């Protein structure tokens, strides 16, 4: 006797959620200007996480991999915010100047210095995102910013735990 086949097809996972600017109520140049100020910070954050990954890869390859994923997330956030700025009637074409000094610290755990720097940066980015959200009543804008804020909040919790684990030893 053959085993019976299940009455349903195998579940295919849905593609990852990516917010879109479709349905954005309208152009809001004042909000676009605020977002334009924040825009280079996301690019700088992506580059900073790549740099931190390079510094961490010998001491902690798993942490380096996680930092690489943070860099990729920020690159995606950079693209999403650029689309939002365009939808709001702004111009996302900005340049950024990076300052990553101080992360090449030596000591018993050089990665704790880069984690501390990342913690400071995440707190700043979260503050900026919350400020930006507070300036908009557009549900699409708030949805997109909420998505980015959720990633950064999750990341902050991870960094706080990693930093605490390394500094309490």
VMD Tcl script that draws the C-alpha trace (Angstrom):
set ca {
  {0.00 0.00 0.00}
  {1.40 3.40 -0.95}
  {1.41 6.30 1.49}
  {-1.26 8.85 0.75}
  {-0.22 12.20 -0.69}
  {-1.03 15.31 1.30}
  {-4.01 17.23 -0.13}
  {-1.95 20.42 -0.37}
  {1.13 21.57 -2.23}
  {4.42 22.24 -0.54}
  {4.56 25.72 1.02}
  {6.64 28.21 -0.93}
  {7.93 31.02 1.28}
  {6.91 34.53 0.31}
  {9.60 36.91 -0.93}
  {10.96 39.29 1.73}
  {8.86 42.36 2.43}
  {10.19 45.52 0.79}
  {8.31 48.76 1.40}
  {7.44 50.80 -1.63}
  {6.67 54.46 -2.23}
  {3.66 53.56 -4.38}
  {0.65 55.25 -2.85}
  {2.66 58.09 -1.30}
  {0.03 60.79 -0.83}
  {1.98 63.55 -2.53}
  {5.06 65.62 -2.74}
  {6.24 67.24 0.46}
  {9.38 69.24 -0.18}
  {9.94 70.14 3.49}
  {9.94 66.44 4.45}
  {12.14 65.67 1.43}
  {14.69 68.23 2.68}
  {14.80 66.59 6.13}
  {15.24 63.16 4.51}
  {17.98 64.56 2.25}
  {19.94 65.58 5.36}
  {19.65 62.05 6.75}
  {20.33 60.30 3.44}
  {24.17 60.49 3.50}
  {24.18 59.06 7.03}
  {22.76 55.76 5.74}
  {25.48 55.54 3.12}
  {28.10 56.32 5.75}
  {26.61 53.66 8.01}
  {26.84 51.02 5.27}
  {30.48 51.88 4.62}
  {31.25 51.96 8.36}
  {29.83 48.45 8.87}
  {31.95 47.12 6.01}
  {35.00 48.72 7.62}
  {34.11 47.27 11.04}
  {33.69 43.85 9.46}
  {37.18 44.04 8.01}
  {38.58 44.93 11.44}
  {36.68 42.14 13.19}
  {37.15 39.27 10.75}
  {40.35 37.83 12.26}
  {39.22 38.01 15.88}
  {35.58 37.07 15.32}
  {34.49 35.84 11.86}
  {30.86 35.39 12.99}
  {30.66 39.00 14.15}
  {32.30 40.11 10.89}
  {29.63 38.24 8.93}
  {26.86 39.90 10.96}
  {28.43 43.34 10.37}
  {28.53 42.60 6.62}
  {24.79 41.87 6.74}
  {24.22 45.18 8.54}
  {26.13 46.90 5.75}
  {23.91 45.25 3.12}
  {20.76 46.26 5.05}
  {21.92 49.87 5.19}
  {22.66 49.84 1.46}
  {19.04 48.72 0.92}
  {17.79 51.40 3.31}
  {19.85 53.96 1.36}
  {18.07 52.93 -1.86}
  {14.61 53.01 -0.22}
  {15.18 56.45 1.27}
  {16.46 57.71 -2.10}
  {13.22 56.52 -3.73}
  {11.22 58.21 -0.99}
  {13.08 61.50 -1.44}
  {12.35 61.40 -5.18}
  {8.67 60.61 -4.52}
  {8.47 63.57 -2.14}
  {9.89 65.87 -4.83}
  {13.44 66.11 -3.47}
  {16.87 65.29 -4.88}
  {18.84 62.53 -3.11}
  {22.11 63.34 -4.92}
  {24.43 64.10 -2.01}
  {28.02 63.38 -1.09}
  {29.17 62.17 2.28}
  {32.46 62.47 4.13}
  {33.31 59.53 6.35}
  {35.09 59.71 9.67}
  {35.88 56.28 11.05}
  {38.91 57.08 13.20}
  {39.32 55.48 16.58}
  {37.94 52.09 15.64}
  {41.37 50.55 15.14}
  {41.90 50.43 18.86}
  {44.19 47.87 20.39}
  {43.82 46.05 23.66}
  {42.43 42.77 24.90}
  {39.45 43.02 22.53}
  {39.81 45.52 19.68}
  {36.30 44.60 18.55}
  {34.80 46.11 21.70}
  {35.98 49.54 20.50}
  {34.28 49.10 17.13}
  {31.14 47.76 18.83}
  {31.03 50.85 21.07}
  {31.35 53.08 18.01}
  {28.58 51.13 16.24}
  {26.33 51.47 19.31}
  {26.76 55.24 19.31}
  {26.02 55.40 15.58}
  {22.90 53.20 15.85}
  {21.48 55.33 18.66}
  {22.05 58.44 16.54}
  {20.43 56.88 13.46}
  {17.42 55.70 15.48}
  {16.98 59.20 16.89}
  {17.14 60.68 13.37}
  {14.63 58.12 12.03}
  {12.19 58.83 14.87}
  {12.51 62.58 14.23}
  {11.86 62.05 10.53}
  {8.81 59.86 11.28}
  {7.45 62.54 13.60}
  {7.49 65.06 10.74}
  {5.21 63.05 8.46}
  {1.58 62.02 8.59}
  {1.75 60.15 5.28}
  {1.09 56.45 5.98}
  {3.41 55.30 3.18}
  {6.27 57.49 4.40}
  {5.74 56.34 7.97}
  {5.54 52.69 6.89}
  {8.83 52.88 5.03}
  {10.57 54.69 7.90}
  {9.08 52.22 10.39}
  {10.57 49.34 8.39}
  {14.03 50.94 8.50}
  {13.62 51.84 12.19}
  {12.73 48.25 13.05}
  {15.97 46.99 11.44}
  {18.04 49.54 13.33}
  {16.31 48.79 16.64}
  {16.97 45.06 16.18}
  {20.56 45.84 15.31}
  {20.95 48.04 18.40}
  {19.77 45.20 20.65}
  {22.29 42.84 19.04}
  {25.15 45.34 19.42}
  {24.25 46.08 23.06}
  {24.36 42.36 23.88}
  {27.64 41.80 22.01}
  {29.26 44.80 23.67}
  {28.04 43.76 27.15}
  {29.29 40.20 26.61}
  {32.75 41.44 25.62}
  {33.18 44.09 28.29}
  {31.88 42.02 31.23}
  {34.44 39.23 30.79}
}
mol new
graphics top color blue
foreach p $ca { graphics top sphere $p radius 0.5 }
foreach p [lrange $ca 0 end-1] q [lrange $ca 1 end] { graphics top cylinder $p $q radius 0.2 }
display resetview
